[in-house]
Amino acid sequence: MQDHAGTAQLLAELRLEHRDLDTAINQLATAIGRDELQLTRLKKRKLLLKDHIARLESKLIPDLDA
């Protein structure tokens, strides 16, 4: 049960970081004189977080025998 709670906590933190990155990306995308390299890095980090979140979510789903 401890592992489940730790995974759920990590998942919550990653979701928060994902939302924060989304906000930062939107602000940077509309900024005058934006840094395209920084924008690309943020988008890549956001995609990596999305994949990590998906892996953790699948880990929380119990295995069911068909």
All heavy atoms as a GROMACS GRO file, in nm:
protein
  526
    1MET      N    1   0.083  -0.120   0.000
    1MET     CA    2   0.000   0.000   0.000
    1MET      C    3   0.087   0.126   0.000
    1MET      O    4   0.050   0.225  -0.057
    1MET     CB    5  -0.093  -0.003   0.122
    1MET     CG    6  -0.207   0.092   0.110
    1MET     SD    7  -0.308   0.045  -0.031
    1MET     CE    8  -0.449   0.142  -0.004
    2GLN      N    9   0.203   0.118   0.064
    2GLN     CA   10   0.296   0.231   0.069
    2GLN      C   11   0.338   0.271  -0.072
    2GLN      O   12   0.346   0.388  -0.104
    2GLN     CB   13   0.418   0.194   0.153
    2GLN     CG   14   0.522   0.303   0.164
    2GLN     CD   15   0.478   0.415   0.257
    2GLN    OE1   16   0.376   0.407   0.323
    2GLN    NE2   17   0.556   0.520   0.259
    3ASP      N   18   0.366   0.172  -0.157
    3ASP     CA   19   0.408   0.199  -0.294
    3ASP      C   20   0.297   0.270  -0.372
    3ASP      O   21   0.324   0.360  -0.449
    3ASP     CB   22   0.447   0.068  -0.364
    3ASP     CG   23   0.503   0.092  -0.502
    3ASP    OD1   24   0.594   0.177  -0.515
    3ASP    OD2   25   0.456   0.026  -0.595
    4HIS      N   26   0.175   0.228  -0.349
    4HIS     CA   27   0.059   0.290  -0.415
    4HIS      C   28   0.046   0.437  -0.375
    4HIS      O   29   0.023   0.522  -0.461
    4HIS     CB   30  -0.069   0.212  -0.380
    4HIS     CG   31  -0.192   0.265  -0.444
    4HIS    ND1   32  -0.219   0.247  -0.578
    4HIS    CD2   33  -0.294   0.338  -0.394
    4HIS    CE1   34  -0.334   0.307  -0.606
    4HIS    NE2   35  -0.382   0.362  -0.497
    5ALA      N   36   0.064   0.466  -0.249
    5ALA     CA   37   0.054   0.604  -0.200
    5ALA      C   38   0.168   0.689  -0.256
    5ALA      O   39   0.147   0.805  -0.295
    5ALA     CB   40   0.055   0.607  -0.049
    6GLY      N   41   0.287   0.633  -0.261
    6GLY     CA   42   0.401   0.705  -0.316
    6GLY      C   43   0.383   0.733  -0.464
    6GLY      O   44   0.416   0.842  -0.512
    7THR      N   45   0.330   0.636  -0.536
    7THR     CA   46   0.305   0.654  -0.679
    7THR      C   47   0.198   0.759  -0.702
    7THR      O   48   0.211   0.844  -0.790
    7THR     CB   49   0.263   0.520  -0.743
    7THR    OG1   50   0.367   0.423  -0.722
    7THR    CG2   51   0.241   0.535  -0.892
    8ALA      N   52   0.095   0.756  -0.620
    8ALA     CA   53  -0.012   0.856  -0.633
    8ALA      C   54   0.040   0.997  -0.604
    8ALA      O   55   0.003   1.093  -0.672
    8ALA     CB   56  -0.128   0.821  -0.539
    9GLN      N   57   0.128   1.009  -0.506
    9GLN     CA   58   0.187   1.138  -0.472
    9GLN      C   59   0.274   1.190  -0.587
    9GLN      O   60   0.266   1.305  -0.626
    9GLN     CB   61   0.270   1.128  -0.343
    9GLN     CG   62   0.343   1.256  -0.307
    9GLN     CD   63   0.251   1.371  -0.274
    9GLN    OE1   64   0.140   1.351  -0.225
    9GLN    NE2   65   0.295   1.491  -0.302
   10LEU      N   66   0.357   1.102  -0.641
   10LEU     CA   67   0.443   1.138  -0.754
   10LEU      C   68   0.358   1.178  -0.874
   10LEU      O   69   0.388   1.276  -0.943
   10LEU     CB   70   0.535   1.022  -0.791
   10LEU     CG   71   0.627   1.043  -0.910
   10LEU    CD1   72   0.718   1.163  -0.889
   10LEU    CD2   73   0.708   0.917  -0.937
   11LEU      N   74   0.251   1.106  -0.897
   11LEU     CA   75   0.160   1.136  -1.008
   11LEU      C   76   0.099   1.275  -0.992
   11LEU      O   77   0.092   1.352  -1.088
   11LEU     CB   78   0.050   1.029  -1.012
   11LEU     CG   79  -0.039   1.022  -1.134
   11LEU    CD1   80   0.043   1.010  -1.261
   11LEU    CD2   81  -0.132   0.904  -1.121
   12ALA      N   82   0.059   1.310  -0.872
   12ALA     CA   83   0.003   1.443  -0.846
   12ALA      C   84   0.107   1.552  -0.873
   12ALA      O   85   0.075   1.656  -0.933
   12ALA     CB   86  -0.048   1.451  -0.702
   13GLU      N   87   0.231   1.528  -0.831
   13GLU     CA   88   0.338   1.626  -0.854
   13GLU      C   89   0.367   1.643  -1.003
   13GLU      O   90   0.386   1.754  -1.051
   13GLU     CB   91   0.464   1.584  -0.780
   13GLU     CG   92   0.452   1.592  -0.630
   13GLU     CD   93   0.569   1.528  -0.558
   13GLU    OE1   94   0.668   1.487  -0.623
   13GLU    OE2   95   0.562   1.518  -0.433
   14LEU      N   96   0.369   1.532  -1.076
   14LEU     CA   97   0.396   1.539  -1.219
   14LEU      C   98   0.283   1.609  -1.294
   14LEU      O   99   0.308   1.685  -1.388
   14LEU     CB  100   0.417   1.398  -1.276
   14LEU     CG  101   0.544   1.327  -1.231
   14LEU    CD1  102   0.547   1.184  -1.284
   14LEU    CD2  103   0.668   1.403  -1.275
   15ARG      N  104   0.160   1.584  -1.252
   15ARG     CA  105   0.046   1.654  -1.315
   15ARG      C  106   0.054   1.804  -1.292
   15ARG      O  107   0.024   1.884  -1.381
   15ARG     CB  108  -0.085   1.600  -1.261
   15ARG     CG  109  -0.120   1.463  -1.315
   15ARG     CD  110  -0.251   1.414  -1.258
   15ARG     NE  111  -0.286   1.286  -1.315
   15ARG     CZ  112  -0.355   1.193  -1.251
   15ARG    NH1  113  -0.395   1.215  -1.126
   15ARG    NH2  114  -0.384   1.080  -1.310
   16LEU      N  115   0.095   1.843  -1.173
   16LEU     CA  116   0.110   1.986  -1.142
   16LEU      C  117   0.219   2.048  -1.228
   16LEU      O  118   0.201   2.155  -1.286
   16LEU     CB  119   0.142   2.004  -0.993
   16LEU     CG  120   0.163   2.147  -0.946
   16LEU    CD1  121   0.037   2.230  -0.968
   16LEU    CD2  122   0.202   2.149  -0.800
   17GLU      N  123   0.332   1.978  -1.240
   17GLU     CA  124   0.441   2.028  -1.324
   17GLU      C  125   0.396   2.037  -1.470
   17GLU      O  126   0.430   2.131  -1.541
   17GLU     CB  127   0.563   1.938  -1.312
   17GLU     CG  128   0.682   1.990  -1.389
   17GLU     CD  129   0.807   1.904  -1.374
   17GLU    OE1  130   0.807   1.809  -1.294
   17GLU    OE2  131   0.903   1.933  -1.447
   18HIS      N  132   0.317   1.940  -1.515
   18HIS     CA  133   0.266   1.939  -1.652
   18HIS      C  134   0.178   2.062  -1.677
   18HIS      O  135   0.190   2.129  -1.780
   18HIS     CB  136   0.190   1.809  -1.678
   18HIS     CG  137   0.149   1.788  -1.819
   18HIS    ND1  138   0.028   1.829  -1.868
   18HIS    CD2  139   0.215   1.729  -1.922
   18HIS    CE1  140   0.019   1.797  -1.995
   18HIS    NE2  141   0.132   1.736  -2.031
   19ARG      N  142   0.091   2.093  -1.582
   19ARG     CA  143   0.004   2.212  -1.594
   19ARG      C  144   0.087   2.340  -1.594
   19ARG      O  145   0.060   2.433  -1.670
   19ARG     CB  146  -0.098   2.215  -1.480
   19ARG     CG  147  -0.220   2.132  -1.505
   19ARG     CD  148  -0.330   2.164  -1.405
   19ARG     NE  149  -0.287   2.143  -1.267
   19ARG     CZ  150  -0.302   2.030  -1.199
   19ARG    NH1  151  -0.358   1.926  -1.256
   19ARG    NH2  152  -0.261   2.022  -1.075
   20ASP      N  153   0.188   2.345  -1.507
   20ASP     CA  154   0.275   2.462  -1.502
   20ASP      C  155   0.349   2.482  -1.634
   20ASP      O  156   0.363   2.595  -1.682
   20ASP     CB  157   0.375   2.450  -1.387
   20ASP     CG  158   0.310   2.462  -1.250
   20ASP    OD1  159   0.193   2.507  -1.244
   20ASP    OD2  160   0.374   2.425  -1.151
   21LEU      N  161   0.397   2.372  -1.691
   21LEU     CA  162   0.465   2.381  -1.820
   21LEU      C  163   0.369   2.428  -1.929
   21LEU      O  164   0.408   2.506  -2.016
   21LEU     CB  165   0.524   2.245  -1.859
   21LEU     CG  166   0.659   2.212  -1.801
   21LEU    CD1  167   0.697   2.068  -1.834
   21LEU    CD2  168   0.766   2.305  -1.851
   22ASP      N  169   0.247   2.382  -1.925
   22ASP     CA  170   0.147   2.424  -2.022
   22ASP      C  171   0.127   2.576  -2.016
   22ASP      O  172   0.124   2.643  -2.119
   22ASP     CB  173   0.015   2.350  -1.997
   22ASP     CG  174  -0.082   2.361  -2.112
   22ASP    OD1  175  -0.036   2.357  -2.228
   22ASP    OD2  176  -0.202   2.373  -2.086
   23THR      N  177   0.117   2.627  -1.896
   23THR     CA  178   0.102   2.772  -1.878
   23THR      C  179   0.225   2.847  -1.929
   23THR      O  180   0.213   2.947  -2.000
   23THR     CB  181   0.080   2.804  -1.729
   23THR    OG1  182  -0.037   2.735  -1.683
   23THR    CG2  183   0.062   2.953  -1.707
   24ALA      N  184   0.343   2.797  -1.896
   24ALA     CA  185   0.467   2.862  -1.940
   24ALA      C  186   0.480   2.859  -2.092
   24ALA      O  187   0.521   2.958  -2.153
   24ALA     CB  188   0.587   2.794  -1.875
   25ILE      N  189   0.443   2.748  -2.152
   25ILE     CA  190   0.449   2.736  -2.297
   25ILE      C  191   0.354   2.834  -2.363
   25ILE      O  192   0.390   2.902  -2.460
   25ILE     CB  193   0.419   2.591  -2.342
   25ILE    CG1  194   0.536   2.500  -2.304
   25ILE    CG2  195   0.390   2.583  -2.491
   25ILE    CD1  196   0.506   2.352  -2.316
   26ASN      N  197   0.233   2.844  -2.311
   26ASN     CA  198   0.136   2.938  -2.368
   26ASN      C  199   0.184   3.082  -2.356
   26ASN      O  200   0.168   3.161  -2.450
   26ASN     CB  201   0.000   2.921  -2.302
   26ASN     CG  202  -0.069   2.793  -2.343
   26ASN    OD1  203  -0.042   2.739  -2.450
   26ASN    ND2  204  -0.155   2.742  -2.257
   27GLN      N  205   0.242   3.117  -2.244
   27GLN     CA  206   0.293   3.253  -2.226
   27GLN      C  207   0.411   3.282  -2.317
   27GLN      O  208   0.419   3.388  -2.378
   27GLN     CB  209   0.332   3.277  -2.080
   27GLN     CG  210   0.215   3.284  -1.987
   27GLN     CD  211   0.256   3.298  -1.842
   27GLN    OE1  212   0.372   3.285  -1.806
   27GLN    NE2  213   0.158   3.323  -1.755
   28LEU      N  214   0.501   3.186  -2.328
   28LEU     CA  215   0.618   3.205  -2.412
   28LEU      C  216   0.580   3.209  -2.560
   28LEU      O  217   0.638   3.285  -2.638
   28LEU     CB  218   0.719   3.093  -2.387
   28LEU     CG  219   0.855   3.105  -2.455
   28LEU    CD1  220   0.925   3.236  -2.415
   28LEU    CD2  221   0.943   2.987  -2.420
   29ALA      N  222   0.480   3.131  -2.599
   29ALA     CA  223   0.438   3.126  -2.739
   29ALA      C  224   0.379   3.259  -2.784
   29ALA      O  225   0.389   3.294  -2.902
   29ALA     CB  226   0.338   3.013  -2.759
   30THR      N  227   0.319   3.333  -2.694
   30THR     CA  228   0.257   3.460  -2.731
   30THR      C  229   0.347   3.580  -2.705
   30THR      O  230   0.310   3.692  -2.737
   30THR     CB  231   0.124   3.479  -2.656
   30THR    OG1  232   0.149   3.477  -2.515
   30THR    CG2  233   0.024   3.370  -2.692
   31ALA      N  234   0.465   3.556  -2.647
   31ALA     CA  235   0.556   3.666  -2.614
   31ALA      C  236   0.623   3.721  -2.739
   31ALA      O  237   0.654   3.647  -2.833
   31ALA     CB  238   0.662   3.617  -2.516
   32ILE      N  239   0.645   3.848  -2.738
   32ILE     CA  240   0.719   3.913  -2.847
   32ILE      C  241   0.867   3.881  -2.826
   32ILE      O  242   0.920   3.890  -2.716
   32ILE     CB  243   0.695   4.065  -2.846
   32ILE    CG1  244   0.548   4.094  -2.872
   32ILE    CG2  245   0.784   4.135  -2.946
   32ILE    CD1  246   0.509   4.240  -2.856
   33GLY      N  247   0.935   3.845  -2.934
   33GLY     CA  248   1.077   3.810  -2.923
   33GLY      C  249   1.099   3.681  -2.849
   33GLY      O  250   1.196   3.668  -2.776
   34ARG      N  251   1.009   3.586  -2.867
   34ARG     CA  252   1.018   3.460  -2.792
   34ARG      C  253   1.141   3.380  -2.832
   34ARG      O  254   1.192   3.391  -2.943
   34ARG     CB  255   0.892   3.379  -2.812
   34ARG     CG  256   0.873   3.331  -2.955
   34ARG     CD  257   0.744   3.257  -2.968
   34ARG     NE  258   0.728   3.210  -3.106
   34ARG     CZ  259   0.614   3.196  -3.165
   34ARG    NH1  260   0.503   3.225  -3.101
   34ARG    NH2  261   0.608   3.152  -3.288
   35ASP      N  262   1.184   3.298  -2.741
   35ASP     CA  263   1.300   3.211  -2.760
   35ASP      C  264   1.249   3.075  -2.810
   35ASP      O  265   1.195   2.996  -2.733
   35ASP     CB  266   1.374   3.198  -2.627
   35ASP     CG  267   1.501   3.115  -2.636
   35ASP    OD1  268   1.529   3.061  -2.744
   35ASP    OD2  269   1.570   3.106  -2.533
   36GLU      N  270   1.267   3.049  -2.939
   36GLU     CA  271   1.217   2.926  -2.998
   36GLU      C  272   1.283   2.802  -2.940
   36GLU      O  273   1.219   2.699  -2.923
   36GLU     CB  274   1.236   2.928  -3.150
   36GLU     CG  275   1.149   3.028  -3.222
   36GLU     CD  276   1.001   2.998  -3.213
   36GLU    OE1  277   0.961   2.880  -3.202
   36GLU    OE2  278   0.922   3.095  -3.215
   37LEU      N  279   1.411   2.812  -2.908
   37LEU     CA  280   1.481   2.698  -2.849
   37LEU      C  281   1.423   2.664  -2.712
   37LEU      O  282   1.399   2.548  -2.681
   37LEU     CB  283   1.631   2.727  -2.838
   37LEU     CG  284   1.718   2.615  -2.783
   37LEU    CD1  285   1.706   2.489  -2.868
   37LEU    CD2  286   1.863   2.660  -2.775
   38GLN      N  287   1.400   2.765  -2.631
   38GLN     CA  288   1.340   2.744  -2.499
   38GLN      C  289   1.200   2.686  -2.513
   38GLN      O  290   1.161   2.596  -2.438
   38GLN     CB  291   1.338   2.875  -2.420
   38GLN     CG  292   1.281   2.862  -2.281
   38GLN     CD  293   1.367   2.777  -2.189
   38GLN    OE1  294   1.485   2.756  -2.212
   38GLN    NE2  295   1.308   2.728  -2.083
   39LEU      N  296   1.125   2.737  -2.608
   39LEU     CA  297   0.989   2.687  -2.632
   39LEU      C  298   0.992   2.539  -2.670
   39LEU      O  299   0.913   2.459  -2.618
   39LEU     CB  300   0.921   2.770  -2.741
   39LEU     CG  301   0.775   2.744  -2.768
   39LEU    CD1  302   0.690   2.769  -2.644
   39LEU    CD2  303   0.727   2.833  -2.883
   40THR      N  304   1.084   2.502  -2.756
   40THR     CA  305   1.098   2.362  -2.798
   40THR      C  306   1.136   2.274  -2.679
   40THR      O  307   1.083   2.164  -2.663
   40THR     CB  308   1.204   2.350  -2.909
   40THR    OG1  309   1.164   2.431  -3.019
   40THR    CG2  310   1.221   2.207  -2.955
   41ARG      N  311   1.227   2.322  -2.597
   41ARG     CA  312   1.268   2.245  -2.478
   41ARG      C  313   1.152   2.224  -2.381
   41ARG      O  314   1.136   2.115  -2.325
   41ARG     CB  315   1.383   2.314  -2.407
   41ARG     CG  316   1.513   2.304  -2.480
   41ARG     CD  317   1.622   2.378  -2.409
   41ARG     NE  318   1.748   2.363  -2.479
   41ARG     CZ  319   1.849   2.446  -2.467
   41ARG    NH1  320   1.841   2.550  -2.385
   41ARG    NH2  321   1.959   2.426  -2.534
   42LEU      N  322   1.073   2.327  -2.361
   42LEU     CA  323   0.958   2.315  -2.271
   42LEU      C  324   0.856   2.216  -2.327
   42LEU      O  325   0.800   2.135  -2.252
   42LEU     CB  326   0.892   2.451  -2.249
   42LEU     CG  327   0.971   2.552  -2.166
   42LEU    CD1  328   0.899   2.687  -2.164
   42LEU    CD2  329   0.995   2.501  -2.026
   43LYS      N  330   0.833   2.221  -2.456
   43LYS     CA  331   0.737   2.128  -2.518
   43LYS      C  332   0.787   1.984  -2.507
   43LYS      O  333   0.708   1.893  -2.480
   43LYS     CB  334   0.714   2.165  -2.664
   43LYS     CG  335   0.630   2.288  -2.682
   43LYS     CD  336   0.609   2.320  -2.828
   43LYS     CE  337   0.521   2.441  -2.848
   43LYS     NZ  338   0.497   2.469  -2.992
   44LYS      N  339   0.916   1.964  -2.526
   44LYS     CA  340   0.973   1.830  -2.515
   44LYS      C  341   0.961   1.779  -2.372
   44LYS      O  342   0.924   1.663  -2.348
   44LYS     CB  343   1.119   1.831  -2.558
   44LYS     CG  344   1.180   1.692  -2.567
   44LYS     CD  345   1.322   1.698  -2.617
   44LYS     CE  346   1.318   1.720  -2.766
   44LYS     NZ  347   1.450   1.702  -2.830
   45ARG      N  348   0.989   1.866  -2.275
   45ARG     CA  349   0.976   1.827  -2.134
   45ARG      C  350   0.830   1.792  -2.101
   45ARG      O  351   0.804   1.695  -2.030
   45ARG     CB  352   1.025   1.943  -2.045
   45ARG     CG  353   1.002   1.923  -1.898
   45ARG     CD  354   1.090   1.817  -1.839
   45ARG     NE  355   1.060   1.802  -1.697
   45ARG     CZ  356   1.074   1.690  -1.632
   45ARG    NH1  357   1.123   1.584  -1.691
   45ARG    NH2  358   1.044   1.683  -1.504
   46LYS      N  359   0.738   1.869  -2.156
   46LYS     CA  360   0.595   1.843  -2.133
   46LYS      C  361   0.555   1.706  -2.189
   46LYS      O  362   0.481   1.631  -2.125
   46LYS     CB  363   0.511   1.954  -2.196
   46LYS     CG  364   0.364   1.941  -2.167
   46LYS     CD  365   0.287   2.055  -2.229
   46LYS     CE  366   0.138   2.026  -2.222
   46LYS     NZ  367   0.061   2.114  -2.305
   47LEU      N  368   0.605   1.671  -2.307
   47LEU     CA  369   0.576   1.540  -2.365
   47LEU      C  370   0.635   1.427  -2.282
   47LEU      O  371   0.571   1.323  -2.263
   47LEU     CB  372   0.628   1.532  -2.509
   47LEU     CG  373   0.547   1.608  -2.612
   47LEU    CD1  374   0.619   1.606  -2.747
   47LEU    CD2  375   0.408   1.550  -2.625
   48LEU      N  376   0.756   1.446  -2.232
   48LEU     CA  377   0.817   1.344  -2.147
   48LEU      C  378   0.736   1.325  -2.019
   48LEU      O  379   0.717   1.212  -1.972
   48LEU     CB  380   0.961   1.383  -2.112
   48LEU     CG  381   1.062   1.375  -2.226
   48LEU    CD1  382   1.196   1.435  -2.184
   48LEU    CD2  383   1.080   1.231  -2.271
   49LEU      N  384   0.688   1.436  -1.963
   49LEU     CA  385   0.604   1.426  -1.843
   49LEU      C  386   0.475   1.352  -1.873
   49LEU      O  387   0.428   1.271  -1.793
   49LEU     CB  388   0.572   1.565  -1.789
   49LEU     CG  389   0.680   1.632  -1.705
   49LEU    CD1  390   0.640   1.774  -1.672
   49LEU    CD2  391   0.706   1.554  -1.579
   50LYS      N  392   0.416   1.382  -1.988
   50LYS     CA  393   0.291   1.315  -2.027
   50LYS      C  394   0.311   1.164  -2.035
   50LYS      O  395   0.228   1.087  -1.987
   50LYS     CB  396   0.242   1.369  -2.161
   50LYS     CG  397   0.114   1.310  -2.208
   50LYS     CD  398   0.072   1.370  -2.341
   50LYS     CE  399  -0.054   1.305  -2.392
   50LYS     NZ  400  -0.091   1.356  -2.524
   51ASP      N  401   0.423   1.121  -2.096
   51ASP     CA  402   0.453   0.979  -2.105
   51ASP      C  403   0.475   0.917  -1.967
   51ASP      O  404   0.428   0.807  -1.939
   51ASP     CB  405   0.577   0.956  -2.191
   51ASP     CG  406   0.553   0.986  -2.338
   51ASP    OD1  407   0.435   0.993  -2.380
   51ASP    OD2  408   0.653   1.003  -2.410
   52HIS      N  409   0.546   0.988  -1.882
   52HIS     CA  410   0.573   0.938  -1.746
   52HIS      C  411   0.441   0.926  -1.668
   52HIS      O  412   0.418   0.828  -1.597
   52HIS     CB  413   0.670   1.032  -1.676
   52HIS     CG  414   0.730   0.976  -1.552
   52HIS    ND1  415   0.841   1.027  -1.494
   52HIS    CD2  416   0.694   0.872  -1.472
   52HIS    CE1  417   0.871   0.958  -1.386
   52HIS    NE2  418   0.783   0.864  -1.370
   53ILE      N  419   0.354   1.024  -1.682
   53ILE     CA  420   0.224   1.021  -1.616
   53ILE      C  421   0.143   0.901  -1.664
   53ILE      O  422   0.083   0.829  -1.584
   53ILE     CB  423   0.148   1.153  -1.640
   53ILE    CG1  424   0.214   1.267  -1.561
   53ILE    CG2  425   0.000   1.140  -1.602
   53ILE    CD1  426   0.166   1.406  -1.599
   54ALA      N  427   0.144   0.876  -1.794
   54ALA     CA  428   0.069   0.762  -1.849
   54ALA      C  429   0.122   0.630  -1.794
   54ALA      O  430   0.044   0.540  -1.760
   54ALA     CB  431   0.077   0.764  -2.001
   55ARG      N  432   0.254   0.617  -1.783
   55ARG     CA  433   0.312   0.494  -1.727
   55ARG      C  434   0.272   0.475  -1.581
   55ARG      O  435   0.237   0.364  -1.539
   55ARG     CB  436   0.464   0.497  -1.739
   55ARG     CG  437   0.516   0.469  -1.878
   55ARG     CD  438   0.666   0.442  -1.879
   55ARG     NE  439   0.746   0.547  -1.819
   55ARG     CZ  440   0.792   0.655  -1.883
   55ARG    NH1  441   0.764   0.673  -2.010
   55ARG    NH2  442   0.864   0.744  -1.819
   56LEU      N  443   0.274   0.583  -1.505
   56LEU     CA  444   0.236   0.572  -1.364
   56LEU      C  445   0.088   0.540  -1.349
   56LEU      O  446   0.050   0.462  -1.261
   56LEU     CB  447   0.270   0.701  -1.289
   56LEU     CG  448   0.418   0.726  -1.264
   56LEU    CD1  449   0.439   0.862  -1.200
   56LEU    CD2  450   0.478   0.617  -1.176
   57GLU      N  451   0.005   0.600  -1.431
   57GLU     CA  452  -0.139   0.572  -1.424
   57GLU      C  453  -0.167   0.426  -1.456
   57GLU      O  454  -0.249   0.362  -1.390
   57GLU     CB  455  -0.215   0.662  -1.522
   57GLU     CG  456  -0.226   0.805  -1.476
   57GLU     CD  457  -0.290   0.896  -1.578
   57GLU    OE1  458  -0.290   0.865  -1.698
   57GLU    OE2  459  -0.339   1.003  -1.536
   58SER      N  460  -0.097   0.370  -1.554
   58SER     CA  461  -0.118   0.229  -1.587
   58SER      C  462  -0.068   0.139  -1.475
   58SER      O  463  -0.118   0.029  -1.454
   58SER     CB  464  -0.052   0.193  -1.720
   58SER     OG  465   0.087   0.197  -1.709
   59LYS      N  466   0.032   0.186  -1.403
   59LYS     CA  467   0.087   0.110  -1.289
   59LYS      C  468  -0.014   0.103  -1.174
   59LYS      O  469  -0.017   0.006  -1.099
   59LYS     CB  470   0.215   0.177  -1.241
   59LYS     CG  471   0.297   0.100  -1.144
   59LYS     CD  472   0.426   0.177  -1.116
   59LYS     CE  473   0.509   0.106  -1.013
   59LYS     NZ  474   0.631   0.181  -0.982
   60LEU      N  475  -0.097   0.206  -1.162
   60LEU     CA  476  -0.196   0.211  -1.054
   60LEU      C  477  -0.318   0.124  -1.083
   60LEU      O  478  -0.392   0.090  -0.991
   60LEU     CB  479  -0.239   0.355  -1.028
   60LEU     CG  480  -0.135   0.446  -0.964
   60LEU    CD1  481  -0.190   0.587  -0.953
   60LEU    CD2  482  -0.094   0.395  -0.828
   61ILE      N  483  -0.339   0.092  -1.210
   61ILE     CA  484  -0.456   0.010  -1.245
   61ILE      C  485  -0.423  -0.137  -1.214
   61ILE      O  486  -0.323  -0.190  -1.260
   61ILE     CB  487  -0.489   0.025  -1.396
   61ILE    CG1  488  -0.526   0.170  -1.426
   61ILE    CG2  489  -0.602  -0.069  -1.435
   61ILE    CD1  490  -0.540   0.200  -1.573
   62PRO      N  491  -0.508  -0.202  -1.135
   62PRO     CA  492  -0.478  -0.340  -1.099
   62PRO      C  493  -0.490  -0.433  -1.221
   62PRO      O  494  -0.569  -0.409  -1.311
   62PRO     CB  495  -0.586  -0.374  -0.995
   62PRO     CG  496  -0.693  -0.275  -1.016
   62PRO     CD  497  -0.630  -0.152  -1.076
   63ASP      N  498  -0.405  -0.533  -1.222
   63ASP     CA  499  -0.410  -0.632  -1.331
   63ASP      C  500  -0.532  -0.720  -1.310
   63ASP      O  501  -0.554  -0.775  -1.203
   63ASP     CB  502  -0.284  -0.720  -1.330
   63ASP     CG  503  -0.159  -0.641  -1.369
   63ASP    OD1  504  -0.174  -0.542  -1.443
   63ASP    OD2  505  -0.050  -0.680  -1.324
   64LEU      N  506  -0.609  -0.737  -1.417
   64LEU     CA  507  -0.727  -0.821  -1.411
   64LEU      C  508  -0.708  -0.938  -1.506
   64LEU      O  509  -0.673  -0.920  -1.622
   64LEU     CB  510  -0.852  -0.743  -1.451
   64LEU     CG  511  -0.885  -0.621  -1.364
   64LEU    CD1  512  -1.004  -0.547  -1.424
   64LEU    CD2  513  -0.916  -0.662  -1.223
   65ASP      N  514  -0.729  -1.058  -1.456
   65ASP     CA  515  -0.720  -1.175  -1.542
   65ASP      C  516  -0.850  -1.188  -1.619
   65ASP      O  517  -0.959  -1.181  -1.563
   65ASP     CB  518  -0.697  -1.302  -1.460
   65ASP     CG  519  -0.559  -1.301  -1.394
   65ASP    OD1  520  -0.468  -1.236  -1.450
   65ASP    OD2  521  -0.544  -1.365  -1.288
   66ALA      N  522  -0.840  -1.207  -1.749
   66ALA     CA  523  -0.960  -1.218  -1.833
   66ALA      C  524  -1.021  -1.353  -1.825
   66ALA      O  525  -0.970  -1.450  -1.789
   66ALA     CB  526  -0.923  -1.186  -1.977
   0.00000   0.00000   0.00000
